[in-house]
């Protein structure tokens, strides 16, 4: 395996100072090392991958130094526009080094939401004419390849990419972990909220551990999964999916179960929620201040006022809940609160080691969910 320390030092020795992007599970050891060894001005966890390309472009133009943008391959979609219309050699010709985690690599077992993205990752880079290397898992060949591609990136003044396979990097544990002391875990808060909802409620849950916990809660309670749409991919879009449902099913209560990283990633979507003002829409953000599913890197979840943002965008109600007592009060009103409403649940970083994954396929989830929407 490649030493994250040696990989990082190689990049620094090549003159790279800025790292920005969205953390990825395949890059978690590298991202952890960067977090521990770069200050907050030179390791910027961006709202989304496209924003990271923008930050990188600004850094290069201000310093003349090649920046790094790290991402999961699913994030390429967010980055295509600025890569093609800003950084491409036919526009501003900006040397940006992409480090991309290759989820869903053909022949390597992965979750269903990564399969198609894995299949098209290399063809997509080829279509964008972005030169790339697939990093070896051995220091002796990987580190010279890094030096070579950084040099090419500088020489040709255009984006280049390093593609990272599963288990390429050696282990590294984040020292500067995001921590908080809120009394309830996300799973405890989720259980309380779900048990408070009316039986005909609709839930759209965001990407990551939240959807996995919701699935396991239904399993342990002997309930079916038809009430829930698990947004297994498409990070940041659960609020828009919820809006599409709420507008067409005004007689149903629609709850968007969101995460802080996902809420921030495409925050502009809530302007449509506020403007269209569906009374049946309740936006529940489980905020633990971290990208927990991909290594625990911090978000800006505790650095922004979600309630003020929601109210400014037209939400009628917005409240922050932190204590068990406040959860009890919320359980009495959540089925009648006038929407659109935002409920920010501040929770601690804590998830079970044995947390499973959905045993139904995305197609089965969709069909059961649509049947539930049509029959009630």
C-alpha positions as CSV (number, residue, x, y, z in Angstrom):
1,X,0.0,0.0,0.0
2,X,1.0,3.6,-0.6
3,X,2.1,5.6,2.5
4,X,-0.2,8.6,2.8
5,X,2.7,10.5,4.4
6,X,5.0,9.8,1.5
7,X,2.3,10.6,-1.0
8,X,1.5,13.9,0.7
9,X,5.2,14.8,1.0
10,X,5.7,14.1,-2.7
11,X,2.9,16.5,-3.6
12,X,4.3,19.1,-1.3
13,X,7.8,18.7,-2.8
14,X,6.3,19.3,-6.2
15,X,5.1,22.7,-5.0
16,X,1.5,21.8,-4.1
17,X,0.2,23.7,-1.1
18,X,-3.6,23.8,-1.6
19,X,-5.9,20.8,-1.1
20,X,-9.6,21.2,-1.6
21,X,-12.6,18.9,-2.3
22,X,-15.2,16.6,-0.8
23,X,-13.9,13.6,1.3
24,X,-14.4,10.1,-0.1
25,X,-14.2,6.7,1.6
26,X,-11.4,5.5,-0.7
27,X,-9.4,8.6,0.1
28,X,-10.3,8.8,3.8
29,X,-6.7,7.9,5.0
30,X,-5.2,10.5,2.7
31,X,-7.9,13.1,3.6
32,X,-7.3,12.5,7.3
33,X,-3.5,13.0,6.8
34,X,-4.1,16.2,4.9
35,X,-6.5,17.4,7.6
36,X,-3.9,16.8,10.3
37,X,-1.1,18.4,8.3
38,X,-2.6,21.4,6.5
39,X,-4.1,24.5,7.9
40,X,-7.7,25.4,7.2
41,X,-6.7,27.9,4.5
42,X,-4.9,25.1,2.6
43,X,-7.3,22.2,3.1
44,X,-10.7,23.5,2.2
45,X,-13.5,21.0,2.5
46,X,-15.8,22.5,-0.2
47,X,-19.6,22.5,-0.4
48,X,-19.3,20.4,-3.5
49,X,-16.8,19.3,-6.1
50,X,-17.6,22.0,-8.6
51,X,-17.0,24.6,-5.9
52,X,-13.7,23.0,-5.1
53,X,-12.6,23.4,-8.8
54,X,-13.5,27.1,-8.5
55,X,-11.4,27.5,-5.3
56,X,-8.5,25.7,-7.0
57,X,-8.7,28.0,-10.0
58,X,-8.6,31.0,-7.9
59,X,-5.6,29.7,-5.9
60,X,-3.7,29.0,-9.1
61,X,-4.3,32.4,-10.6
62,X,-3.3,34.1,-7.3
63,X,-0.1,32.0,-6.8
64,X,0.9,30.2,-10.0
65,X,0.9,27.0,-8.0
66,X,-0.8,23.8,-9.0
67,X,-3.7,22.9,-6.6
68,X,-5.2,19.5,-5.7
69,X,-8.9,18.8,-5.9
70,X,-9.9,15.5,-4.2
71,X,-13.3,13.7,-4.8
72,X,-15.1,10.5,-5.1
73,X,-15.8,9.6,-8.8
74,X,-19.5,10.3,-8.2
75,X,-18.4,14.0,-7.7
76,X,-17.1,14.3,-11.2
77,X,-20.6,15.2,-12.2
78,X,-20.5,18.2,-10.0
79,X,-17.1,19.2,-11.4
80,X,-17.7,18.7,-15.2
81,X,-19.0,22.3,-15.8
82,X,-16.0,24.2,-14.3
83,X,-13.5,21.6,-15.6
84,X,-14.8,22.0,-19.1
85,X,-15.9,25.7,-19.2
86,X,-13.2,27.2,-16.9
87,X,-10.1,25.0,-16.5
88,X,-10.0,23.4,-20.0
89,X,-7.1,24.3,-22.2
90,X,-9.4,25.8,-24.8
91,X,-10.7,28.2,-22.1
92,X,-8.4,29.4,-19.3
93,X,-6.0,26.4,-19.4
94,X,-5.6,25.9,-15.7
95,X,-3.3,23.2,-14.2
96,X,-5.4,21.4,-11.5
97,X,-4.6,18.0,-10.2
98,X,-7.6,15.8,-9.5
99,X,-7.4,12.9,-7.1
100,X,-10.4,10.7,-7.7
101,X,-11.5,7.7,-5.6
102,X,-12.7,5.0,-8.0
103,X,-15.8,3.6,-6.5
104,X,-17.5,0.8,-8.5
105,X,-14.4,-0.2,-10.4
106,X,-15.4,-2.9,-12.8
107,X,-14.8,-6.3,-11.3
108,X,-14.6,-5.0,-7.7
109,X,-17.8,-5.5,-5.6
110,X,-19.5,-2.2,-4.5
111,X,-22.8,-0.8,-3.7
112,X,-25.4,-0.4,-6.5
113,X,-25.2,3.4,-6.7
114,X,-21.5,3.2,-7.6
115,X,-21.7,0.6,-10.4
116,X,-22.5,2.8,-13.4
117,X,-20.2,5.6,-12.2
118,X,-17.4,3.1,-11.8
119,X,-18.0,1.8,-15.3
120,X,-17.8,5.3,-16.9
121,X,-15.1,6.9,-14.8
122,X,-12.2,6.3,-17.2
123,X,-14.3,6.9,-20.3
124,X,-15.6,10.1,-18.8
125,X,-12.0,11.4,-18.2
126,X,-11.2,10.4,-21.7
127,X,-14.2,12.2,-23.1
128,X,-13.1,15.4,-21.2
129,X,-9.6,14.8,-22.5
130,X,-8.2,14.9,-19.0
131,X,-4.9,12.8,-18.8
132,X,-4.8,10.4,-15.9
133,X,-2.9,7.7,-14.2
134,X,-4.3,4.8,-12.1
135,X,-2.1,4.9,-9.1
136,X,-0.1,1.8,-8.2
137,X,-0.4,0.4,-4.7
138,X,3.4,0.3,-4.3
139,X,5.4,3.3,-3.1
140,X,8.3,2.6,-5.5
141,X,6.2,3.0,-8.6
142,X,3.4,5.3,-7.2
143,X,5.5,8.2,-6.0
144,X,7.5,8.7,-9.3
145,X,4.2,8.5,-11.2
146,X,2.9,11.3,-8.9
147,X,5.9,13.5,-9.7
148,X,5.5,12.8,-13.4
149,X,1.9,13.7,-13.6
150,X,2.3,16.9,-11.6
151,X,5.1,17.9,-13.9
152,X,2.9,17.2,-16.9
153,X,0.1,19.2,-15.3
154,X,2.4,22.2,-15.0
155,X,4.0,21.8,-18.4
156,X,0.7,21.4,-20.3
157,X,-1.3,23.8,-18.0
158,X,-4.5,21.8,-18.0
159,X,-6.3,19.5,-15.5
160,X,-4.8,16.0,-14.9
161,X,-6.1,13.2,-12.7
162,X,-4.8,10.5,-10.4
163,X,-7.3,7.7,-10.1
164,X,-7.3,5.8,-6.8
165,X,-8.4,2.2,-6.5
166,X,-9.8,0.6,-3.4
167,X,-7.1,-0.2,-0.7
168,X,-4.4,1.8,-2.5
169,X,-3.5,3.9,0.6
170,X,-2.2,2.6,3.9
171,X,-4.1,3.3,7.1
172,X,-4.0,6.6,8.9
173,X,-6.3,7.6,11.7
174,X,-7.5,11.2,11.9
175,X,-6.0,12.9,15.0
176,X,-8.0,16.2,14.7
177,X,-11.4,14.5,14.7
178,X,-14.5,16.6,14.7
179,X,-16.2,16.1,18.1
180,X,-19.2,17.3,19.9
181,X,-21.0,16.4,23.1
182,X,-24.6,16.5,22.1
183,X,-26.6,13.9,24.1
184,X,-28.2,11.9,21.3
185,X,-26.6,10.0,18.5
186,X,-28.0,10.3,14.9
187,X,-29.6,6.8,15.2
188,X,-31.2,7.6,18.6
189,X,-32.6,10.9,17.2
190,X,-33.8,9.0,14.0
191,X,-35.6,6.4,16.1
192,X,-37.4,9.0,18.2
193,X,-38.5,11.0,15.1
194,X,-39.7,8.0,13.1
195,X,-41.7,6.7,16.1
196,X,-43.4,10.1,16.3
197,X,-44.6,10.2,12.7
198,X,-48.1,9.4,11.5
199,X,-48.4,6.0,9.8
200,X,-49.1,7.5,6.3
201,X,-46.0,9.8,6.4
202,X,-43.5,9.8,3.6
203,X,-39.7,9.9,4.3
204,X,-37.0,10.6,1.8
205,X,-33.6,9.9,3.5
206,X,-30.2,11.2,2.4
207,X,-27.1,9.4,1.2
208,X,-24.9,7.5,3.7
209,X,-25.4,6.1,7.2
210,X,-28.7,7.8,7.8
211,X,-30.5,5.7,5.2
212,X,-28.8,2.6,6.4
213,X,-30.0,3.3,10.0
214,X,-33.5,4.0,8.7
215,X,-33.5,0.7,6.9
216,X,-32.4,-1.2,10.0
217,X,-34.9,0.6,12.2
218,X,-37.7,-0.7,9.9
219,X,-36.2,-4.2,10.0
220,X,-35.9,-4.3,13.8
221,X,-39.5,-2.9,14.2
222,X,-40.9,-5.5,11.8
223,X,-42.1,-2.8,9.4
224,X,-41.9,-2.8,5.7
225,X,-39.8,-0.2,3.8
226,X,-42.5,1.2,1.5
227,X,-42.8,4.5,3.4
228,X,-39.2,5.4,2.8
229,X,-37.2,6.4,-0.3
230,X,-33.5,5.8,0.4
231,X,-31.4,8.2,-1.6
232,X,-28.4,5.9,-1.8
233,X,-26.6,8.1,-4.2
234,X,-27.1,11.7,-5.5
235,X,-25.7,13.4,-2.4
236,X,-27.4,16.7,-1.7
237,X,-30.5,16.0,-3.7
238,X,-32.9,14.5,-1.1
239,X,-34.5,17.9,-0.5
240,X,-35.4,18.3,-4.1
241,X,-36.7,14.8,-4.4
242,X,-38.9,15.5,-1.4
243,X,-40.1,18.7,-2.9
244,X,-41.2,16.9,-6.1
245,X,-43.2,14.5,-4.1
246,X,-44.7,17.1,-1.7
247,X,-46.0,19.2,-4.6
248,X,-47.8,16.2,-6.2
249,X,-49.1,14.7,-2.9
250,X,-50.3,17.7,-0.9
251,X,-52.5,15.5,1.3
252,X,-49.4,13.6,2.6
253,X,-46.8,14.7,5.1
254,X,-43.4,14.5,3.4
255,X,-40.3,14.5,5.5
256,X,-36.8,15.0,4.1
257,X,-34.2,13.4,6.4
258,X,-31.1,15.2,5.4
259,X,-27.5,15.4,6.7
260,X,-25.4,18.5,7.3
261,X,-22.9,17.8,4.5
262,X,-25.7,17.0,2.0
263,X,-27.7,20.1,3.1
264,X,-24.6,22.3,2.4
265,X,-23.7,20.6,-0.8
266,X,-26.7,21.9,-2.8
267,X,-28.1,24.4,-0.4
268,X,-29.5,26.5,-3.2
269,X,-32.3,23.9,-3.6
270,X,-34.1,25.1,-0.5
271,X,-34.9,28.4,-2.3
272,X,-37.4,26.4,-4.4
273,X,-38.9,24.9,-1.3
274,X,-39.4,28.3,0.3
275,X,-40.8,29.9,-2.9
276,X,-43.3,27.1,-3.6
277,X,-44.1,26.8,0.1
278,X,-45.6,23.3,0.3
279,X,-47.4,23.1,3.7
280,X,-46.8,19.3,3.9
281,X,-43.0,19.6,3.7
282,X,-40.8,19.1,6.7
283,X,-37.0,19.3,6.3
284,X,-35.2,17.4,9.1
285,X,-31.4,17.9,9.1
286,X,-29.4,15.6,11.3
287,X,-26.3,17.8,12.0
288,X,-23.3,16.2,13.5
289,X,-20.8,18.6,12.0
290,X,-18.9,15.9,10.0
291,X,-18.7,13.8,6.9
292,X,-19.0,10.7,9.1
293,X,-19.7,8.2,6.3
294,X,-16.4,8.9,4.6
295,X,-13.9,9.3,7.5
296,X,-15.2,12.0,9.8
297,X,-13.8,15.1,8.1
298,X,-15.5,18.2,9.5
299,X,-18.2,20.1,7.7
300,X,-19.3,23.7,8.3
301,X,-22.5,22.3,9.9
302,X,-21.9,24.0,13.2
303,X,-20.5,27.1,11.6
304,X,-23.7,28.2,9.9
305,X,-27.1,29.2,11.1
306,X,-29.3,26.7,9.3
307,X,-32.5,28.1,10.8
308,X,-31.7,31.7,9.7
309,X,-30.8,30.5,6.2
310,X,-34.1,28.5,5.9
311,X,-36.2,31.4,7.2
312,X,-34.4,33.8,4.7
313,X,-35.3,31.3,1.9
314,X,-39.0,31.3,2.8
315,X,-39.4,28.5,5.3
316,X,-42.3,29.3,7.6
317,X,-40.8,27.6,10.7
318,X,-37.2,26.7,11.7
319,X,-36.0,25.3,15.0
320,X,-32.8,23.7,16.4
321,X,-33.2,20.7,18.7
322,X,-30.4,19.4,20.9
323,X,-31.7,17.8,24.1
324,X,-34.0,14.9,24.9
325,X,-36.5,17.2,26.4
326,X,-36.7,19.2,23.2
327,X,-37.1,16.0,21.2
328,X,-40.1,15.1,23.4
329,X,-41.7,18.5,22.7
330,X,-41.0,18.1,19.0
331,X,-42.7,14.7,18.9
332,X,-46.0,16.4,20.0
333,X,-46.0,18.9,17.1
334,X,-44.0,17.4,14.2
335,X,-47.2,15.9,12.6
336,X,-49.0,19.2,12.6
337,X,-46.3,21.8,12.1
338,X,-47.1,24.1,9.2
339,X,-44.6,23.7,6.4
340,X,-42.3,24.3,4.8
341,X,-40.4,23.8,8.1
342,X,-36.8,23.1,9.0
343,X,-35.9,21.1,12.0
344,X,-32.2,21.0,12.8
345,X,-31.3,18.1,15.0
346,X,-27.8,18.5,16.5
347,X,-26.4,15.1,17.2
348,X,-23.1,13.5,18.3
349,X,-20.8,11.6,16.0
350,X,-21.6,8.0,16.8
351,X,-22.6,5.0,14.7
352,X,-22.6,1.3,15.2
353,X,-19.7,-0.8,14.0
354,X,-22.2,-3.5,12.9
355,X,-24.4,-1.1,10.9
356,X,-25.6,-3.0,7.9
357,X,-26.7,-2.0,4.4
358,X,-30.1,-2.3,2.7
359,X,-30.9,-5.8,1.6
360,X,-33.4,-4.6,-1.0
361,X,-32.3,-3.3,-4.4
362,X,-32.9,0.3,-5.4
363,X,-35.5,-0.8,-8.0
364,X,-37.4,-2.8,-5.3
365,X,-37.3,0.3,-3.0
366,X,-38.6,2.5,-5.8
367,X,-41.4,0.2,-6.8
368,X,-42.6,-0.4,-3.2
369,X,-42.4,3.4,-2.5
370,X,-44.4,4.3,-5.6
371,X,-47.0,1.8,-4.7
372,X,-47.3,3.2,-1.3
373,X,-47.7,6.7,-2.7
374,X,-50.4,5.6,-5.1
375,X,-52.5,3.6,-2.7
376,X,-52.8,6.0,0.2
